[in-house]
Amino acid sequence: MPRADFYLIDKPRFREEPLLLVCELTKKAFAAQQPTLILTRDFEQAEAIDELLWSFDEEVWIPHQLAGDDDDADCAVLIVPPGIEAADRPLLINLRDTCASGNFQRVLEVVAADPAERDGACMVALGTEIAGLFTPSDVASTKVAAAARAAGEKVWRMPLEEGYFEVFKSPIADMTNSGSRMGGAISAAMFLKQYVKDDVEWAHIDMAGPVWNTKTNCATGFGAATLAGWAKAQGAEKQ
């Protein structure tokens, strides 16, 4: 199993230009004579990294190119957009949302510092005031929604689509731990579903949006009153 390191795009200069962190990691890899692959989200990002690697440090020259040419094996750094095949290398810098499978010695996962970028799949759909409610049970949905209304908190039931679990399938493991940005909130709920027994009634509340106030930069406490109300109602039913 390769060693995996996570790099958070959190320094001010990297926040302003996130791809500079990728260039710095590539520079260190080249200095250590580590043949490197950079997996990008899309072709546009691949071209941006290609251009930035030529100019980000005037004192360093890093041989690199977009993957897909006959001389790929001779280049120290290959930038690989989706849809392009490239042979595995000792070091991988991964900018994609899914875990890369391959024969790597070390994987560098570059992670956005902004929670909205890391966990914002449900936020894109529902914004910052409504949480997503996922459950296969109509009864659980009704109870949680009632508790949320009583608490003055907003939830909206979201679909659970079995086919969305396909993104987690892996040829080398039971499943991967990272899905796709497309339908990411649903696939995340499907991932959690794998750890719940079939006879257990369950619900998942995706509260990444309303749990944080970006204007005051403070936590809101969203969800606490809903869960307390739900637990109180559950206890009353059993009396």
Phi, psi and chi 1 to 4 in degrees:
 res  aa     phi    psi   chi1   chi2   chi3   chi4
   1 MET       -  132.4  175.7  177.8  -69.3      -
   2 PRO   -71.8  155.0   27.5  -35.8      -      -
   3 ARG   -74.9  135.8  168.2 -176.6  166.9 -177.1
   4 ALA  -119.5  129.2      -      -      -      -
   5 ASP  -121.4  141.9  -64.3  -60.5      -      -
   6 PHE  -111.4  129.8  -67.9   82.1      -      -
   7 TYR  -116.2  118.6  -72.7   82.7      -      -
   8 LEU   -89.3  127.9 -169.2   67.8      -      -
   9 ILE   -78.3   83.1  -55.6  171.9      -      -
  10 ASP  -124.1  -20.5 -160.6   26.7      -      -
  11 LYS   -69.0  145.5  -68.7 -176.5  178.3  179.7
  12 PRO   -50.9  -45.1  -29.4   36.2      -      -
  13 ARG   -69.8  -26.2   73.1 -172.8 -173.8  101.8
  14 PHE   -80.0  -32.0  -66.8  149.9      -      -
  15 ARG   -62.4  -38.8  -80.0 -179.3  175.6  -92.5
  16 GLU   -71.6  -35.6  -65.9  174.5    2.7      -
  17 GLU  -140.4   84.0  176.7   51.8   87.5      -
  18 PRO   -55.3  -31.6  -24.6   34.9      -      -
  19 LEU   -70.8  -13.2  -65.0 -176.0      -      -
  20 LEU   -62.8  -34.6  -81.5  177.6      -      -
  21 LEU   -63.0  -40.5  174.8   57.0      -      -
  22 VAL   -61.3  -41.8  179.5      -      -      -
  23 CYS   -63.9  -41.9  -68.4      -      -      -
  24 GLU   -63.6  -42.3  -68.4  -71.4   -6.8      -
  25 LEU   -64.8  -38.9  -65.8  174.2      -      -
  26 THR   -65.9  -39.9  -55.3      -      -      -
  27 LYS   -60.4  -45.3  174.8 -178.0  172.8 -179.7
  28 LYS   -64.2  -40.1  -69.0 -179.8  179.8 -179.8
  29 ALA   -64.1  -42.4      -      -      -      -
  30 PHE   -65.1  -40.8  179.3   63.8      -      -
  31 ALA   -63.2  -30.9      -      -      -      -
  32 ALA   -88.4    5.4      -      -      -      -
  33 GLN    58.9   42.4  -61.3 -177.6  -18.8      -
  34 GLN  -103.0  109.4  -73.6  -81.6  -29.3      -
  35 PRO   -57.2  132.7  -24.3   34.9      -      -
  36 THR  -129.3  140.9  -57.2      -      -      -
  37 LEU  -110.1  138.9  -73.5 -177.7      -      -
  38 ILE  -117.9  112.3  -56.9  175.1      -      -
  39 LEU   -91.4  118.6  -60.3 -172.2      -      -
  40 THR  -102.1  162.1   65.6      -      -      -
  41 ARG   -68.2  -37.7  -68.9  178.9 -177.3  -88.2
  42 ASP  -156.3  176.5   49.1   42.3      -      -
  43 PHE   -68.2  -34.7 -168.2   79.6      -      -
  44 GLU   -61.7  -43.0 -177.5  179.8    3.9      -
  45 GLN   -65.9  -38.2 -172.2 -178.6   60.2      -
  46 ALA   -60.4  -44.1      -      -      -      -
  47 GLU   -65.6  -37.0  -72.4 -172.2  -43.3      -
  48 ALA   -64.8  -42.2      -      -      -      -
  49 ILE   -66.7  -41.6  -66.7  173.0      -      -
  50 ASP   -56.2  -46.4  178.1   38.7      -      -
  51 GLU   -69.5  -40.5 -177.7  175.9  -12.4      -
  52 LEU   -68.5  -33.8 -164.7   57.4      -      -
  53 LEU   -64.6  -24.1  -81.8  172.3      -      -
  54 TRP   -76.7  -24.4  -68.0  122.1      -      -
  55 SER  -123.0  -12.2   59.9      -      -      -
  56 PHE   -69.1  -25.5   88.1  103.0      -      -
  57 ASP  -139.2  109.6 -169.8  -27.4      -      -
  58 GLU   -68.4  -18.5  -64.7 -179.9   -6.2      -
  59 GLU   -93.7   -3.8  -61.8 -178.7   -1.7      -
  60 VAL  -126.2  134.7  176.8      -      -      -
  61 TRP  -114.5  118.7  179.1   73.3      -      -
  62 ILE  -113.8  110.4  -57.8  174.1      -      -
  63 PRO   -65.4  126.0   21.1  -29.3      -      -
  64 HIS  -156.4  164.0   65.6  -81.4      -      -
  65 GLN  -166.7  162.1   66.4 -174.1   35.4      -
  66 LEU   -71.4  135.9  -63.3  179.4      -      -
  67 ALA   -66.4  152.7      -      -      -      -
  68 GLY   125.3   -3.8      -      -      -      -
  69 ASP   -96.6  164.4  -71.3  -19.4      -      -
  70 ASP   -66.8  -25.1  -66.7  -23.0      -      -
  71 ASP   -98.9   23.0   61.3  -15.9      -      -
  72 ASP   -54.1  -39.9  -79.7   -3.7      -      -
  73 ALA   -64.6  -22.0      -      -      -      -
  74 ASP   -91.1   -4.4  -59.9  -37.9      -      -
  75 CYS   -98.9  136.4 -170.1      -      -      -
  76 ALA   -65.8  -37.4      -      -      -      -
  77 VAL  -128.7  122.8  177.6      -      -      -
  78 LEU  -111.3  130.6  -77.4 -176.3      -      -
  79 ILE  -102.4  119.9  -54.3  167.1      -      -
  80 VAL  -117.4  105.4 -171.5      -      -      -
  81 PRO   -79.0  164.3   25.7  -30.1      -      -
  82 PRO   -57.5  143.4  -24.9   34.8      -      -
  83 GLY    91.7   -8.4      -      -      -      -
  84 ILE  -107.2  129.1  -56.9  -63.4      -      -
  85 GLU   -88.7  141.1  -63.2  -66.2  -30.4      -
  86 ALA  -147.3  143.2      -      -      -      -
  87 ALA   -66.0  148.0      -      -      -      -
  88 ASP   -62.8  152.0  -66.9  -18.9      -      -
  89 ARG  -133.7  164.3  -66.6 -170.6  168.0 -159.2
  90 PRO   -58.1  -36.4  -24.9   34.7      -      -
  91 LEU  -118.8  133.8 -178.9   65.2      -      -
  92 LEU  -124.8  130.1  171.0   70.9      -      -
  93 ILE  -106.5  114.8  -60.2  175.8      -      -
  94 ASN  -107.4  119.2 -171.8   25.5      -      -
  95 LEU  -106.6    2.2  -53.7 -178.9      -      -
  96 ARG   -87.6  168.8  -61.1  179.6 -173.4  174.2
  97 ASP   -83.7  -16.8  -64.6  -54.5      -      -
  98 THR  -104.4  151.2   55.5      -      -      -
  99 CYS   -70.2  137.7  -66.5      -      -      -
 100 ALA   -85.2  137.3      -      -      -      -
 101 SER  -104.9  136.4   58.8      -      -      -
 102 GLY   164.3 -179.4      -      -      -      -
 103 ASN   -98.1   81.7 -174.4   24.2      -      -
 104 PHE  -112.8  149.1  -48.9  110.2      -      -
 105 GLN   -85.3  -31.4  -64.8  176.2   11.2      -
 106 ARG  -149.7  139.9 -171.6  179.4  179.3 -166.0
 107 VAL  -123.6  128.3  176.8      -      -      -
 108 LEU  -106.3  112.4  -51.4 -176.2      -      -
 109 GLU   -95.4  119.0  -63.6  -79.4   -6.5      -
 110 VAL   -94.6  120.5  178.8      -      -      -
 111 VAL  -118.9  134.8 -177.5      -      -      -
 112 ALA   -65.5  143.2      -      -      -      -
 113 ALA   -78.5  -30.5      -      -      -      -
 114 ASP   -72.9  119.1 -172.8  -11.7      -      -
 115 PRO   -55.2  -31.5  -23.6   33.5      -      -
 116 ALA   -64.9  -30.1      -      -      -      -
 117 GLU   -81.2  -32.5  -67.2 -174.9   47.2      -
 118 ARG   -79.4  -42.8  -62.8 -162.5  -54.9  -90.3
 119 ASP  -121.5   21.0  -51.9  -49.1      -      -
 120 GLY   -89.6   14.8      -      -      -      -
 121 ALA   -58.6  -43.9      -      -      -      -
 122 CYS   -75.3  -31.4 -158.3      -      -      -
 123 MET   -63.0  -35.6  -68.5  172.5   63.9      -
 124 VAL   -61.3  -38.5  172.0      -      -      -
 125 ALA   -80.5  -40.4      -      -      -      -
 126 LEU  -115.6   -5.4  -60.9  179.1      -      -
 127 GLY    79.2 -159.9      -      -      -      -
 128 THR  -104.6    7.3   58.9      -      -      -
 129 GLU  -117.4  -10.0  -64.2 -175.7    7.7      -
 130 ILE  -125.0  132.8  -54.0  172.4      -      -
 131 ALA   -94.3  150.6      -      -      -      -
 132 GLY   -88.6  133.6      -      -      -      -
 133 LEU  -111.5  121.3  171.2   60.5      -      -
 134 PHE  -118.5  125.5  -62.5   85.3      -      -
 135 THR  -164.9  143.6  176.8      -      -      -
 136 PRO   -82.0   -4.9   29.2  -34.2      -      -
 137 SER  -104.4  122.5  166.9      -      -      -
 138 ASP   -64.1  -35.7  -68.4  -21.9      -      -
 139 VAL   -64.9  -47.6  174.0      -      -      -
 140 ALA   -63.4  -39.6      -      -      -      -
 141 SER   -60.7  -44.6  175.4      -      -      -
 142 THR   -63.0  -42.9  -61.0      -      -      -
 143 LYS   -67.8  -44.2  -69.7  179.0  178.5  179.6
 144 VAL   -67.5  -42.2  173.1      -      -      -
 145 ALA   -62.2  -38.2      -      -      -      -
 146 ALA   -65.5  -41.9      -      -      -      -
 147 ALA   -64.7  -37.7      -      -      -      -
 148 ALA   -66.6  -42.2      -      -      -      -
 149 ARG   -62.3  -42.4  -77.1 -166.1  -60.1  -87.9
 150 ALA   -64.7  -30.7      -      -      -      -
 151 ALA   -87.3   -6.4      -      -      -      -
 152 GLY    76.1   23.2      -      -      -      -
 153 GLU  -113.4  147.4  -63.1  176.5  -26.0      -
 154 LYS  -104.5  129.7  -60.7  176.2 -177.9  178.5
 155 VAL  -131.3  155.1  -60.8      -      -      -
 156 TRP  -137.9  126.6 -173.1  -93.5      -      -
 157 ARG   -69.9  131.7 -170.2  176.2 -176.9 -176.8
 158 MET  -111.2  158.0  -59.1  -73.6  -78.0      -
 159 PRO   -76.4  152.5   28.2  -35.6      -      -
 160 LEU  -113.2  113.3  -77.7  172.6      -      -
 161 GLU  -111.9  113.9  174.0   56.9   48.4      -
 162 GLU   -57.0  -35.6  -68.3  -70.7  -23.1      -
 163 GLY   -64.1  -20.0      -      -      -      -
 164 TYR   -73.5  -10.5  -79.2   31.6      -      -
 165 PHE   -75.4  -13.6 -178.4   69.4      -      -
 166 GLU   -56.4  -32.0  -67.8  -67.0  -40.2      -
 167 VAL   -66.3  -15.8  -62.5      -      -      -
 168 PHE   -93.2   -6.5  -65.6  107.9      -      -
 169 LYS   -70.5  142.1  -68.4 -172.2  175.9  179.1
 170 SER  -136.7  143.9  166.5      -      -      -
 171 PRO   -77.6  -10.6   28.7  -35.6      -      -
 172 ILE  -123.8   -2.0   57.4  174.5      -      -
 173 ALA  -145.6  168.9      -      -      -      -
 174 ASP   -58.0  -41.3  -66.6  -23.8      -      -
 175 MET  -168.4  160.6   56.2 -176.7  171.3      -
 176 THR   -85.1  174.4   67.0      -      -      -
 177 ASN  -114.6   18.8   65.5   -9.6      -      -
 178 SER  -144.6  130.1  179.9      -      -      -
 179 GLY  -103.1 -143.9      -      -      -      -
 180 SER  -112.6  154.0  168.1      -      -      -
 181 ARG   -69.0  -27.7  -69.9 -176.4   70.0   84.2
 182 MET   -73.5  115.3  -60.2  -61.7 -179.1      -
 183 GLY    67.6   28.9      -      -      -      -
 184 GLY   -61.0  -35.8      -      -      -      -
 185 ALA   -66.7  -39.0      -      -      -      -
 186 ILE   -70.4  -45.5  -59.8  173.1      -      -
 187 SER   -65.1  -32.0   57.6      -      -      -
 188 ALA   -64.4  -41.4      -      -      -      -
 189 ALA   -65.3  -37.7      -      -      -      -
 190 MET   -66.6  -32.4  -67.7  -55.7  -57.7      -
 191 PHE   -64.2  -46.0  178.2   85.4      -      -
 192 LEU   -63.5  -34.6  -64.3  175.8      -      -
 193 LYS   -57.9  -28.9  178.1  178.5 -179.4  -69.1
 194 GLN   -64.9  -18.4  -50.4  -51.5  -51.6      -
 195 TYR  -101.8    9.6  -64.3   91.8      -      -
 196 VAL  -113.2  131.4 -177.0      -      -      -
 197 LYS   -65.1  149.8  -66.4 -178.7  179.1  179.5
 198 ASP   -59.3  -30.0  -67.7  -22.5      -      -
 199 ASP   -92.0    9.0   59.1  -12.3      -      -
 200 VAL  -102.2  128.1  173.5      -      -      -
 201 GLU   -80.5  129.0 -168.0  173.8   76.3      -
 202 TRP  -142.9  162.0   64.7  -82.3      -      -
 203 ALA  -147.6  147.8      -      -      -      -
 204 HIS  -124.4  128.3  160.9   54.7      -      -
 205 ILE  -110.8  114.7  -56.0  175.4      -      -
 206 ASP   -88.6  102.3 -171.5  -32.6      -      -
 207 MET  -113.8   26.3   57.8 -176.9   73.9      -
 208 ALA   -58.5  -31.5      -      -      -      -
 209 GLY   -74.8  -63.3      -      -      -      -
 210 PRO   -75.3   -7.3   24.2  -33.0      -      -
 211 VAL   -76.9  -10.9   79.3      -      -      -
 212 TRP  -136.6  132.9 -170.6  -99.9      -      -
 213 ASN   -96.4  109.1 -173.2  -39.0      -      -
 214 THR   -72.4  -21.2   56.0      -      -      -
 215 LYS   -74.6  -41.5  -65.9 -179.4  179.8  178.7
 216 THR   -96.5   -9.1   61.4      -      -      -
 217 ASN    57.8   43.2 -157.1   31.9      -      -
 218 CYS  -134.9  153.7  -67.1      -      -      -
 219 ALA   -71.7  148.0      -      -      -      -
 220 THR   -98.5  -18.1   64.0      -      -      -
 221 GLY    79.1   11.1      -      -      -      -
 222 PHE   -55.6  138.6 -178.0   95.2      -      -
 223 GLY    99.3  -28.2      -      -      -      -
 224 ALA   -61.8  -45.8      -      -      -      -
 225 ALA   -68.4  -36.7      -      -      -      -
 226 THR   -62.8  -47.7  -68.1      -      -      -
 227 LEU   -67.7  -36.8  -65.6  177.5      -      -
 228 ALA   -65.1  -41.8      -      -      -      -
 229 GLY   -65.3  -39.9      -      -      -      -
 230 TRP   -63.9  -44.8  172.7   84.0      -      -
 231 ALA   -63.5  -39.1      -      -      -      -
 232 LYS   -63.8  -41.5 -176.5  176.7  179.8 -179.2
 233 ALA   -66.3  -38.6      -      -      -      -
 234 GLN   -62.7  -42.8  -71.2  -68.4   99.7      -
 235 GLY   -64.9  -38.1      -      -      -      -
 236 ALA   -65.0  -33.7      -      -      -      -
 237 GLU   -65.8  -30.7  -75.6 -176.5    6.1      -
 238 LYS   -90.0   -2.7  -62.0 -174.6  177.6 -176.4
 239 GLN   -80.4      -  -70.6  179.6   -6.9      -
